[in-house]
């Protein structure tokens, strides 16, 4: 799939500036959204005129960066789709090391301009060496000022790049598709009275290398090689310094170097674009442009329809505060593709795809050395002449910390998601399709850690009067104080257990079971706070839980078993930081002793059933927040995860009648405490009583998936019959994502709406070997929309409840018997009712930490298998989710 954004190149060649400035830069896009480049050279627009190595009328900006990238899904696949041999293509993760040397050169002249940019990305994968790549770029652009009212401009560039694996055209090869791009642009600009006329042209030559598939066969990409030429004009009316209307037109020619592609299609085409818009510039606060018009493309091959669509675009830069900048873009382009797919058993071929995309990037300078960023994007690829539309979602956040003037440490997280209406259908039997997968869908998480060295002089950053974060007047509440404290707490306990043991003749059975219940108890401890507001302490707690799960099948040779959780006693070390409003943000680590009641019965030997209580030791880790509510009183929100030692039970007198239990507990609690010898509490509110307006942030956490399964099994073989299985299955996984919303406030009462997007790694399975039924449920990514109602305390903390909807993709698999045509493997989109509660504690006037807990009920899904002895299965999914987030209010 062509990554080059011709529309951007044309816009740069035609310009968005007055006759006094013109330039160009290389632009490319990756399907899925706004990934931070592993290494990125400093361009002429990014540098300060007083920085760099100055010599001979030029300034040089050399730099080198080393990046470690973790990619959760390097091939960008739906981890449920079988390959040609019928095996499931599980998602593949890997860690990548990337070395990026680069150099930017900028002229330091009073007139004219010349810029050169060169660099390389050298990537090595730890476990998948075939994915290694060596990309490079070299380009130059400049401007020659004829006089004060006119200039000529132009540029040349050469790039070696590779297609990302998310491209449908580059997924089949053993290695990524490499291609070379040669680019040129040039033009003339002149001011005529109150107008500026710009004439320009671009040329691009793309040359793709052939690939090789897993069988060693050559994959031909020569039929994608092409040349693209464009000419255009833009006329801008300088109505006022702030408002400048404009009109622009361009025409282009796309010529492939082969007359026909591998399937006999003529890919050559001609097109035009026409638009009118407005530039606006309100100084350092706001600038940008917006336009609308029409785009048209006609293809030489009569089998492809001509395309005429609305055209639009916008860019915006808003300096929201002295330390906060928001940038947005909106654009549409028509991209080349040779993609094809089967439709009703017949191949359908796309002529191109219409790509529409919007992106918002927010940057906040938290301190003179630290900058926070968040980005969100949405794109849609609408394939022409075939039935396929892809929605592309990208979101992420980052932190950049300047260790020294010349050494930067950068952390970035990105979540990508493609929701496609393209489906993979297979295993047709008895008039039903047992495999129905959203094959075009994928989820992908990437974590970047980069060390960047600027190998040139860097100007000292000026410090503006006031502070970048915290409270401008240095206010700091004494907070929760030192000494002893006692309290009570209550909440929800989620219990998940992996069971495994022998079954039948040299067989085994393993499964993930889960349940939940209420918990309540007492806590007490001691702590001390340093002068720098760091806290350390120790805490004891005791609780009673009624979390349980059950598994029962009424077949004589099957098993019935359950697990109930009872009392727990624990000790933890706590360490954290007292925030400006007096709240204690802490982490805990400790040990827990908990009692479990275990029942396990072989149905044909109930007299030998195991019915016992075991006390197990677990390691507990968690996070929480203590918020002062007076001189002595405080309330608490706490979440922890405990992993217990595994143990075994003996349930029969026969050999190998042993079952292993390995449990984990997720514990969310709200508490109320009393601190003895408390401070003279004075409420400090960093927000000054206002948390209204727009906000955005990122969050990570843990999702507990539970499925109530009710199935009718029709068994054949030596013990035929119809039997019922009722079981609580489930397990937990990590989740991460982005959120954004808007809120209104009346005195201390708050109401708002919030949207979110996130990934999830929660899944469970049941495996019977060597024969038997295997089944599983996996929750993947999705989106949510909810209303929030809350109340702001006198220290600025916002307590809220949420109510809304969550949309998630689930994968269901069900295997029985040896006929693979009966195997079920389905993707389903489910919408559930979500409710929850949380707290947002201010860290600075604009920055907050969020603790959020929610439950989502997704309802029932049912299916029947296509075996002669049909199974009927009903499943009801429910999730409990804790998330720790950080957000920013604009």
C-alpha positions in Angstrom: 0.0 0.0 0.0 1.4 3.4 -1.0 2.6 5.3 2.0 3.5 8.5 0.1 1.0 11.3 0.6 1.0 13.0 -2.7 -1.6 15.5 -1.5 0.7 16.7 1.1 3.5 17.1 -1.4 1.3 19.1 -3.7 0.2 21.4 -0.9 3.8 22.0 0.1 4.8 22.7 -3.4 1.9 25.1 -3.9 2.6 26.5 -0.5 0.6 27.8 2.4 2.7 30.9 3.0 3.4 34.3 1.4 5.9 34.9 -1.3 8.5 35.4 1.3 8.7 31.7 2.3 8.4 28.4 0.6 9.6 25.0 1.4 9.0 21.3 1.3 9.5 18.3 3.5 9.1 14.5 3.0 5.7 13.3 4.3 4.5 9.7 4.7 1.8 8.0 6.6 1.3 4.6 8.2 -2.1 2.9 8.2 -3.3 3.0 11.7 -2.3 6.4 12.8 0.3 8.6 14.4 3.3 6.5 15.4 6.3 8.3 16.7 9.1 7.9 14.3 11.8 5.5 15.8 14.3 8.2 14.8 13.6 11.5 13.3 16.0 14.2 12.1 15.8 17.8 13.2 14.2 19.7 10.3 14.7 23.3 9.5 11.4 24.3 11.1 12.2 22.5 14.4 15.4 24.2 15.3 16.3 27.5 17.1 18.3 30.0 15.0 20.8 30.4 17.8 21.5 26.6 18.1 23.6 24.3 16.0 27.1 24.3 14.7 27.6 27.6 12.8 30.2 27.6 10.0 30.4 29.0 6.4 26.9 30.5 6.5 25.2 27.3 7.6 24.1 25.7 10.8 24.5 22.0 11.3 22.3 19.9 13.6 23.8 16.3 14.0 22.1 13.9 16.3 21.9 10.2 17.1 19.2 8.3 18.9 18.9 4.7 20.3 15.4 3.3 20.6 14.1 0.2 22.2 10.6 -0.7 20.9 8.2 -3.3 22.2 5.6 -4.2 19.6 2.7 -6.5 20.7 1.6 -7.5 17.2 4.4 -7.0 14.7 2.5 -8.5 11.8 -0.7 -6.5 12.5 -3.0 -9.6 12.4 -6.2 -10.8 14.0 -4.8 -13.4 16.3 -7.7 -15.8 15.6 -7.4 -16.3 11.8 -6.1 -19.7 10.6 -3.4 -19.9 8.0 -3.3 -22.0 4.8 -2.6 -25.2 6.9 -5.5 -24.5 9.3 -3.3 -23.4 12.2 -4.3 -20.2 14.1 -2.1 -17.2 13.4 -1.5 -16.1 16.9 -0.3 -12.5 17.4 3.5 -12.2 17.5 5.3 -9.8 19.8 8.9 -8.7 19.7 11.4 -6.2 20.9 13.2 -4.0 18.4 16.5 -2.0 18.7 16.7 1.0 16.4 19.8 3.2 15.8 19.1 6.5 14.1 21.9 8.8 13.1 20.8 12.0 11.3 21.9 15.4 10.2 20.0 18.6 9.3 21.7 21.6 7.7 20.1 25.0 7.6 21.3 28.1 5.8 22.0 31.1 7.9 21.5 33.8 5.2 19.5 37.0 5.2 18.1 36.2 1.7 17.4 32.9 0.0 17.3 29.5 1.8 18.8 26.1 1.6 18.1 23.0 3.8 19.5 19.5 3.7 18.2 16.6 5.7 19.8 13.1 5.9 19.6 10.1 8.1 18.9 6.4 8.6 16.8 4.0 10.7 18.7 0.8 11.3 16.4 -1.8 13.0 17.1 -5.2 14.5 14.4 -7.5 15.8 15.3 -9.7 18.8 13.4 -12.9 17.7 12.2 -12.2 14.2 15.3 -11.3 12.1 13.4 -11.4 8.8 11.7 -8.2 9.9 15.0 -6.2 10.2 15.2 -3.1 8.0 17.6 -0.4 7.0 15.8 2.7 5.9 17.5 6.0 4.9 16.6 9.4 3.5 18.4 12.3 1.8 16.6 15.4 0.7 17.3 19.1 0.0 15.0 22.0 -0.6 15.6 25.7 -1.1 14.3 29.1 -2.2 15.9 31.8 -4.4 14.5 35.3 -3.8 14.3 37.1 -7.1 13.3 40.3 -5.4 11.2 41.3 -2.4 8.0 40.2 -4.1 8.9 36.9 -5.9 10.9 33.8 -5.5 11.5 30.4 -7.0 11.7 27.3 -4.9 12.3 23.6 -5.3 13.7 20.4 -3.8 15.0 16.9 -4.4 14.8 13.8 -2.3 15.6 10.1 -2.3 14.3 7.6 0.3 14.6 3.9 1.0 11.6 2.8 3.1 9.6 -0.3 3.9 5.9 -1.1 4.1 4.4 -1.7 7.5 3.1 -5.3 8.0 -0.4 -3.8 8.4 -0.6 -3.2 4.7 -2.8 -5.9 3.0 -0.4 -5.9 0.1 2.8 -6.5 2.1 1.6 -9.2 4.5 2.3 -12.3 2.5 6.1 -12.0 2.1 8.7 -13.5 4.4 10.3 -10.0 4.8 8.7 -6.5 4.7 8.3 -5.0 1.2 11.2 -2.5 0.5 10.8 0.4 -1.9 12.7 3.4 -3.2 11.2 6.8 -3.7 12.7 9.6 -5.8 10.9 13.0 -5.3 11.2 16.4 -6.8 9.2 19.6 -6.6 9.6 23.1 -7.8 7.6 26.3 -8.4 7.3 30.1 -8.6 5.7 32.5 -6.1 4.9 36.1 -6.7 3.0 38.8 -4.8 0.7 40.8 -7.0 -1.0 43.7 -5.2 -3.1 42.1 -2.4 -2.7 38.6 -3.7 -0.1 35.9 -3.8 0.1 33.6 -6.8 2.0 30.3 -6.4 2.6 27.9 -9.3 4.2 24.5 -8.6 4.8 20.9 -9.7 5.8 17.6 -8.2 7.3 14.4 -9.5 7.7 11.1 -7.8 9.1 7.7 -8.9 8.3 4.6 -6.8 10.2 1.4 -7.3 9.2 -1.7 -5.2 11.4 -4.7 -4.6 9.9 -8.2 -5.2 9.2 -10.4 -2.2 9.4 -14.1 -1.4 6.7 -16.2 0.3 7.1 -19.0 2.9 7.4 -21.6 0.1 10.1 -19.7 -1.7 7.9 -18.4 -4.5 8.6 -14.9 -5.8 5.9 -12.3 -5.0 6.0 -9.8 -7.9 5.8 -6.1 -6.9 7.1 -4.7 -10.2 3.5 -4.2 -11.3 3.3 -1.5 -8.5 6.2 0.6 -9.8 4.9 4.0 -11.0 5.6 7.6 -11.7 3.3 10.4 -10.5 3.3 14.0 -11.8 1.3 16.9 -10.7 0.9 20.6 -11.5 -1.1 23.2 -9.6 -1.8 26.8 -8.7 -2.9 28.6 -5.6 -4.1 32.2 -5.4 -4.3 33.8 -2.0 -6.1 37.1 -1.2 -4.4 39.1 1.6 -7.6 40.5 2.9 -6.3 41.2 6.4 -3.2 40.1 8.4 -5.5 37.6 10.2 -7.7 36.3 7.4 -6.6 35.2 3.9 -9.0 33.5 1.5 -7.6 31.3 -1.2 -8.4 29.0 -4.1 -6.3 26.2 -5.5 -6.4 23.7 -8.3 -4.1 20.8 -9.3 -4.0 18.1 -11.9 -2.0 14.9 -11.8 -1.0 11.9 -13.9 -0.3 8.5 -12.5 1.6 6.2 -14.9 2.7 2.6 -14.1 5.8 1.3 -15.8 4.1 -2.0 -16.7 1.1 -1.7 -19.1 -0.9 -4.2 -17.0 -0.6 -5.7 -13.5 -0.3 -9.4 -12.8 -4.1 -9.8 -13.2 -4.3 -7.9 -16.5 -5.6 -4.5 -15.1 -4.4 -1.2 -16.5 -3.6 0.9 -13.5 -2.8 4.3 -15.2 -5.1 7.2 -14.2 -5.6 11.0 -14.4 -7.2 13.3 -12.0 -7.7 16.8 -10.6 -8.5 18.6 -7.4 -10.1 22.0 -6.8 -10.8 23.7 -3.5 -11.4 27.0 -1.8 -10.5 27.9 1.8 -9.3 30.3 4.3 -5.9 30.8 6.0 -6.0 32.4 9.5 -3.2 33.7 11.6 -3.8 35.3 15.1 -0.2 35.5 16.0 1.3 33.1 18.5 -2.2 32.0 19.8 -3.9 30.5 16.8 -3.1 29.8 13.1 -4.1 27.3 10.4 -6.3 26.9 7.4 -9.4 25.0 6.3 -10.6 24.2 2.8 -13.2 22.2 0.9 -13.6 21.2 -2.7 -13.8 18.2 -5.1 -11.4 15.5 -6.2 -11.7 13.4 -9.4 -9.8 10.4 -10.8 -10.4 8.5 -14.0 -8.8 5.1 -14.8 -7.7 3.8 -18.1 -9.1 0.4 -17.4 -12.9 0.4 -18.1 -13.5 -2.1 -15.4 -12.7 0.6 -12.8 -15.2 3.3 -12.1 -14.2 6.9 -12.1 -14.2 8.6 -8.7 -15.6 12.0 -7.9 -15.8 12.8 -4.2 -15.8 15.8 -1.9 -12.3 17.0 -0.9 -11.5 18.6 2.4 -8.6 19.5 4.7 -7.6 21.5 7.7 -4.7 22.2 9.9 -4.7 24.1 13.3 -2.1 25.2 15.8 -3.5 26.5 19.1 -1.3 27.8 21.9 -3.9 27.1 24.7 -1.6 28.3 27.5 2.0 29.5 27.6 2.9 25.8 28.2 0.2 23.9 26.3 0.0 23.6 22.5 -2.7 21.7 20.5 -2.3 20.8 16.9 -4.9 19.2 14.6 -5.0 18.0 11.0 -7.7 16.8 8.7 -7.1 15.6 5.2 -8.3 13.3 2.4 -6.4 11.6 -0.4 -6.8 9.0 -3.1 -4.2 6.2 -2.6 -3.0 3.6 -5.0 -3.4 -0.1 -4.3 -3.4 -3.5 -6.1 -5.3 -5.1 -3.3 -7.9 -7.8 -4.2 -10.2 -10.2 -2.3 -12.7 -13.0 -2.9 -16.4 -12.0 -3.1 -18.8 -15.0 -3.4 -15.9 -17.1 -4.6 -14.9 -14.7 -7.3 -11.8 -12.3 -7.0 -12.7 -8.6 -6.8 -10.0 -6.0 -7.5 -9.7 -2.5 -6.0 -8.7 0.4 -8.2 -7.6 2.6 -5.2 -8.8 3.6 -1.7 -10.1 6.9 -0.5 -8.2 7.7 2.7 -9.7 10.3 5.2 -7.9 11.0 8.4 -8.1 13.4 11.4 -5.5 13.8 14.2 -5.1 15.8 17.3 -1.8 16.2 19.2 -1.6 18.0 22.6 1.7 18.9 24.2 2.2 20.3 27.7 5.4 21.6 29.2 5.2 20.3 32.7 8.6 21.7 33.8 11.5 23.4 32.0 12.9 19.9 31.4 9.7 17.7 31.1 7.1 17.7 28.3 3.9 15.6 28.2 2.1 14.7 25.0 -1.1 12.9 24.0 -2.3 12.0 20.5 -5.5 10.6 19.0 -6.3 9.9 15.4 -9.1 8.4 13.3 -8.9 7.4 9.7 -11.0 5.6 7.2 -9.8 3.6 4.1 -12.7 3.2 1.7 -11.6 0.7 -1.0 -13.0 1.5 -4.4 -14.7 -1.1 -6.7 -14.8 -3.7 -3.9 -16.7 -4.1 -0.6 -14.2 -3.2 2.1 -13.9 -0.3 4.5 -11.4 0.0 7.3 -11.7 2.2 10.3 -8.2 3.1 11.7 -7.9 4.2 15.3 -4.7 5.4 16.9 -4.1 6.9 20.3 -1.1 7.3 22.6 0.8 9.5 25.1 4.4 10.3 25.7 6.9 11.9 28.1 10.1 13.7 27.1 12.6 14.6 29.8 15.7 16.6 29.1 18.5 15.0 31.1 20.9 17.7 30.0 20.7 20.3 27.3 22.0 17.8 24.8 20.6 14.5 26.1 16.9 13.6 26.0 15.0 10.6 27.3 11.7 9.9 25.6 8.9 7.4 26.5 5.9 6.9 24.1 3.0 4.5 24.1 0.8 3.9 21.1 -2.3 1.9 20.6 -3.5 1.0 17.1 -6.7 -0.6 16.1 -8.2 -1.5 12.7 -11.9 -2.3 12.5 -12.7 -3.7 9.0 -15.9 -5.0 7.5 -13.8 -7.6 5.6 -14.6 -11.0 7.0 -12.9 -14.4 6.6 -15.6 -17.2 6.1 -14.8 -20.9 6.2 -16.0 -24.3 7.6 -19.3 -24.2 5.8 -21.5 -27.1 6.9 -25.2 -27.8 7.4 -26.0 -24.4 5.9 -23.9 -22.5 8.5 -20.5 -20.9 8.5 -18.6 -22.0 11.5 -15.6 -19.7 10.9 -16.7 -16.1 10.7 -13.8 -13.8 11.5 -13.1 -10.1 11.2 -9.9 -10.9 9.4 -9.1 -7.3 8.6 -9.2 -6.3 12.3 -6.2 -6.1 14.5 -5.0 -4.5 17.7 -1.5 -3.4 18.3 0.4 -1.8 21.2 3.8 -0.2 21.0 6.0 1.1 23.7 9.0 3.2 22.8 12.0 4.1 25.0 14.4 6.4 23.3 17.7 8.1 24.3 18.5 11.0 21.9 21.8 12.9 21.8 21.9 16.3 20.2 25.5 16.6 18.9 25.5 20.3 18.5 25.3 23.4 20.8 21.8 23.9 22.2 20.5 27.2 23.5 19.5 27.4 27.2 15.7 27.2 27.6 14.4 30.5 29.0 12.4 30.1 32.2 9.2 32.1 32.2 8.1 33.8 35.4 5.9 31.5 37.4 5.9 27.8 37.4 5.1 25.2 34.8 3.3 22.9 37.2 2.1 22.7 40.8 0.7 25.7 42.6 2.0 29.1 41.6 2.1 30.3 45.2 3.8 27.2 46.6 0.8 26.0 48.7 1.1 22.5 50.1 -1.4 20.8 52.4 0.0 18.9 55.3 -2.1 16.1 54.1 -2.7 12.8 55.8 0.0 13.3 58.4 2.2 10.9 60.4 1.6 8.3 63.0 -0.9 5.5 63.6 -4.3 5.1 61.9 -7.2 2.7 61.8 -10.0 2.1 59.3 -12.6 -0.1 57.7 -13.0 -0.9 54.0 -15.3 -2.8 51.7 -15.3 -3.7 48.0 -15.2 -6.3 45.3 -13.0 -9.4 45.1 -12.5 -11.1 41.8 -11.0 -14.6 41.9 -9.5 -16.5 39.0 -8.0 -20.0 39.2 -6.2 -22.2 36.8 -7.0 -25.9 37.4 -5.2 -28.8 35.8 -5.1 -32.5 36.3 -5.2 -36.0 34.6 -8.3 -37.2 32.8 -9.0 -40.6 31.3 -6.3 -42.8 29.7 -3.1 -40.6 29.8 -5.2 -37.5 29.2 -5.2 -34.1 30.9 -7.7 -31.4 31.5 -7.0 -27.7 32.2 -9.2 -24.7 32.5 -9.4 -21.1 33.6 -12.2 -20.5 36.2 -13.3 -17.2 37.7 -15.9 -15.7 40.1 -16.4 -12.7 42.3 -17.9 -11.7 45.6 -18.1 -8.9 48.1 -15.3 -8.3 50.7 -15.1 -6.2 53.8 -12.6 -5.8 56.6 -10.4 -3.6 58.8 -7.0 -2.1 58.4 -4.4 -0.3 60.6 -0.9 1.0 60.3 1.8 3.5 60.9 3.6 5.9 58.6 5.9 8.9 58.4 6.2 11.7 55.9 9.6 13.4 55.0 10.1 17.1 54.5 10.0 16.5 50.8 6.5 15.0 51.1 7.7 11.4 50.6 5.8 8.8 52.7 6.7 5.4 54.1 4.9 3.0 56.3 3.6 -0.4 57.3 0.0 -1.7 57.3 -1.9 -4.7 58.6 -5.3 -5.7 57.4 -7.9 -8.4 57.8 -10.9 -9.1 55.5 -13.7 -11.6 54.8 -14.5 -12.4 51.2 -17.4 -14.4 49.6 -15.8 -14.7 46.1 -16.4 -18.1 44.6 -16.7 -20.1 41.4 -18.3 -23.4 40.3 -17.9 -26.0 37.6 -20.3 -28.9 37.2 -21.2 -31.5 34.5 -23.9 -34.1 35.2 -22.2 -36.9 33.3 -21.2 -39.9 35.5 -17.5 -39.9 34.3 -17.2 -36.1 34.7 -16.1 -33.9 37.6 -17.8 -31.4 39.8 -15.6 -28.8 41.6 -15.7 -25.4 43.2 -13.7 -22.9 45.1 -14.8 -20.5 47.9 -12.6 -17.8 49.4 -12.9 -16.9 53.1 -10.9 -14.8 55.5 -7.5 -13.1 54.7 -4.8 -11.6 56.9 -2.0 -9.5 55.4 0.9 -7.2 56.0 2.2 -4.6 53.5 4.8 -2.0 53.1 3.5 1.3 51.7 5.5 4.0 50.0 4.3 7.1 48.1 4.1 10.8 47.7 1.9 13.4 49.4 0.4 15.6 46.6 -0.2 19.4 46.8 -3.8 18.9 48.0 -2.7 16.6 50.8 -3.7 13.3 49.3 -1.3 10.4 49.6 -0.6 8.5 46.3 1.0 5.2 47.3 2.1 1.7 46.2 2.0 -1.3 48.4 3.8 -4.7 48.5 3.3 -7.4 51.0 2.2 -10.9 52.0 -1.3 -12.4 52.6 -2.5 -15.6 54.2 -6.0 -16.5 52.9 -8.3 -19.5 53.5 -9.8 -21.4 50.5 -12.6 -24.0 50.7 -12.0 -26.5 47.9 -14.5 -29.1 46.7 -13.7 -31.7 44.0 -15.7 -34.7 43.1 -15.5 -37.5 40.5 -19.2 -38.0 39.8 -18.8 -41.8 39.8 -17.1 -41.8 43.2 -18.8 -39.1 45.4 -17.8 -40.9 48.5 -14.1 -40.0 47.9 -14.7 -36.3 47.1 -12.2 -33.8 48.4 -13.8 -31.2 50.7 -11.1 -29.3 52.5 -9.9 -25.9 53.7 -6.4 -24.7 52.9 -4.7 -21.6 54.0 -2.3 -20.3 51.3 0.3 -17.5 51.2 0.2 -14.9 48.5 2.3 -12.0 47.3 0.3 -8.8 47.1 1.0 -5.7 45.0 -1.2 -2.6 44.7 -1.8 1.1 44.4 -4.1 3.5 46.2 -4.9 7.0 47.3 -5.6 8.3 50.8 -7.5 11.6 50.6 -7.9 13.8 53.8 -11.4 14.7 54.8 -10.5 16.6 58.0 -8.0 16.9 60.8 -8.1 13.1 61.5 -10.5 11.6 59.0 -9.5 10.3 55.5 -11.1 8.1 52.9 -9.3 5.6 50.6 -9.5 3.9 47.2 -7.2 0.9 46.8 -6.6 -1.8 44.2 -4.3 -4.8 44.6 -3.5 -8.1 42.9 -2.5 -11.2 44.8 -0.9 -14.3 43.4 -1.2 -17.3 45.7 0.9 -20.5 46.0 -0.6 -23.3 44.0 -1.8 -26.4 45.8 -3.3 -29.9 45.0 -6.3 -31.9 46.2 -6.8 -35.7 46.1 -10.3 -36.6 45.1 -10.3 -40.4 44.5 -8.5 -43.6 45.4 -7.5 -44.3 41.9 -4.0 -43.4 40.7 -3.4 -39.8 39.5 -6.6 -38.5 41.0 -5.0 -35.2 41.8 -6.1 -31.7 40.8 -3.9 -28.6 41.0 -5.3 -25.1 41.9 -3.4 -21.9 41.1 -5.4 -18.8 42.2 -5.1 -15.0 41.8 -7.2 -12.3 43.4 -8.0 -8.8 42.2 -9.2 -6.6 45.1 -10.9 -3.2 44.8 -11.8 -1.5 48.1 -13.1 1.8 49.3 -12.3 2.7 52.9 -12.7 5.2 55.7 -9.9 5.8 58.2 -9.0 7.8 61.3 -5.5 9.0 61.9 -4.5 9.6 65.5 -2.6 12.8 66.2 -3.6 14.3 62.9 -2.5 17.6 61.5 -4.3 21.0 61.7 -5.9 20.3 58.3 -6.4 23.1 55.9 -7.9 22.2 52.5 -5.8 23.2 49.5 -7.5 23.0 46.1 -5.0 23.2 43.1 -8.0 23.6 40.7 -9.5 26.6 42.5 -12.9 24.8 42.5 -13.1 24.3 38.7 -12.7 21.0 36.9 -15.0 21.9 34.0 -14.1 21.9 30.3 -12.2 19.6 28.0 -9.8 16.9 29.2 -7.8 14.0 27.9 -5.5 11.3 29.2 -4.1 7.8 29.2 -4.8 4.9 31.5 -3.6 1.3 32.2 -5.0 -1.4 34.3 -6.3 -4.9 34.8 -9.5 -6.5 33.3 -11.1 -9.5 34.8 -13.2 -11.4 32.2 -15.8 -13.8 33.5 -18.1 -16.0 31.4 -21.1 -17.9 32.7 -21.3 -21.0 30.4 -24.4 -23.2 30.1 -24.0 -25.9 27.6 -25.8 -29.1 26.5 -23.2 -31.7 25.4 -24.3 -34.6 23.1 -21.7 -37.2 23.6 -21.1 -40.2 21.3 -18.6 -43.0 21.6 -18.7 -45.6 24.4 -20.7 -43.4 26.8 -23.4 -41.7 24.6 -26.0 -39.3 26.0 -27.0 -35.7 26.6 -25.4 -33.9 29.5 -25.4 -30.4 30.9 -22.2 -28.3 31.7 -22.6 -25.2 33.9 -19.4 -23.5 34.8 -17.8 -20.1 35.7 -14.9 -19.5 33.4 -12.6 -16.5 33.2 -9.2 -15.0 33.6 -7.5 -11.5 33.9 -5.3 -9.5 31.5 -3.8 -6.1 31.2 -5.6 -3.2 29.4 -4.4 0.2 28.2 -6.0 3.0 26.3 -6.9 6.7 26.0 -9.8 8.8 27.2 -11.2 12.2 26.5 -14.3 14.1 27.5 -16.0 17.3 28.5 -17.5 18.4 31.7 -19.8 21.0 33.2 -19.8 22.2 36.8 -22.4 23.9 38.9 -20.8 24.9 42.2 -19.4 21.5 43.3 -21.8 19.4 41.2 -20.3 17.9 38.1 -21.7 16.3 34.9 -19.8 15.2 31.8 -19.5 12.9 28.9 -16.5 10.8 28.1 -15.2 8.6 25.2 -12.5 6.0 25.4 -10.5 3.5 23.3 -8.4 0.7 24.6 -6.9 -2.7 24.1 -7.4 -5.8 26.3 -5.5 -9.0 26.8 -8.1 -10.8 28.9 -8.9 -14.3 27.7 -9.6 -17.8 29.1 -9.6 -21.3 27.7 -10.4 -24.9 28.5 -8.2 -27.6 27.0 -8.8 -31.3 27.1 -6.0 -33.5 25.7 -5.5 -35.6 23.7 -9.3 -35.7 22.8 -12.3 -33.8 24.1 -13.8 -30.4 23.8 -11.6 -27.3 23.7 -13.2 -23.9 24.0 -12.1 -20.3 24.8 -13.2 -16.7 24.9 -10.9 -13.7 24.2 -11.8 -10.1 24.7 -10.1 -7.7 22.3 -10.1 -3.9 22.0 -13.0 -1.5 21.6 -14.5 1.8 22.5 -16.7 3.2 25.2 -19.0 6.2 25.7 -20.4 7.1 29.2 -21.8 9.9 31.3 -20.2 10.9 34.5 -21.9 12.5 37.5 -19.9 13.7 40.5 -19.1 16.0 43.3 -15.9 18.0 43.9 -14.5 18.0 47.4 -12.9 21.1 49.0 -9.4 19.8 48.2 -10.2 19.6 44.5 -10.7 15.8 44.3 -13.6 14.8 42.0 -15.6 11.8 43.1 -17.8 10.4 40.3 -20.0 7.6 39.1 -20.2 6.6 35.5 -23.0 5.0 33.4 -22.7 4.2 29.7 -22.0 1.7 26.9 -18.9 -0.3 25.9 -18.3 -1.8 22.5 -15.9 -4.8 22.4 -14.7 -7.4 20.0 -14.8 -11.0 21.3 -13.5 -14.2 19.8 -15.2 -17.5 20.5 -13.6 -20.9 19.7 -15.1 -24.3 20.1 -13.5 -27.6 19.0 -15.1 -31.0 19.3 -14.2 -34.2 17.4 -11.8 -34.7 14.5 -13.8 -33.1 11.7 -12.3 -29.6 11.4 -15.3 -28.3 9.4 -17.3 -28.4 12.7 -14.8 -26.2 14.5 -16.3 -22.8 15.5 -14.1 -19.7 15.4 -16.1 -16.5 15.4 -15.5 -12.8 16.0 -18.4 -10.9 17.5 -18.9 -7.2 18.3 -20.8 -6.9 21.6 -22.2 -3.8 23.3 -22.5 -3.9 27.0 -23.9 -1.8 29.8 -21.2 -0.2 31.9 -21.4 1.3 35.4 -18.7 2.3 37.8 -17.1 4.9 40.0 -13.8 6.6 40.5 -11.8 9.6 41.8 -9.7 12.2 40.1 -7.1 13.7 42.4 -5.4 17.0 41.2 -1.6 16.9 41.0 -1.3 20.4 39.5 -4.0 23.0 38.5 -4.4 21.1 35.2 -3.0 17.6 35.7 -4.8 14.8 37.6 -4.4 11.2 38.6 -7.4 8.9 38.1 -8.6 5.8 39.9 -11.4 4.1 38.0 -13.3 0.9 38.6 -16.1 -0.3 36.4 -18.2 -3.4 35.6 -19.7 -4.2 32.1 -22.4 -6.7 31.4 -22.4 -7.8 27.7 -25.4 -10.1 27.8 -25.8 -13.5 26.2 -24.5 -15.1 23.1 -25.6 -18.6 22.0 -24.7 -21.0 19.2 -25.1 -24.6 18.1 -22.5 -26.8 16.5 -22.9 -28.6 13.2 -22.0 -32.1 14.5 -24.4 -34.9 14.0 -24.6 -35.0 17.8 -25.1 -31.2 18.2 -23.9 -29.2 21.2 -25.8 -26.1 22.3 -23.8 -23.4 24.1 -24.9 -20.2 25.9 -22.3 -17.7 27.2 -22.8 -14.5 29.2 -19.7 -12.2 29.5 -19.0 -9.8 32.3 -15.9 -7.7 33.0 -14.5 -6.0 36.1 -11.9 -3.4 35.3 -9.6 -1.3 37.3 -7.6 1.5 35.6 -5.0 3.9 36.9 -4.8 7.0 34.6 -3.2 10.4 34.3 -5.1 13.2 32.5 -4.8 16.9 31.6 -7.6 19.6 31.7 -7.3 22.3 29.1 
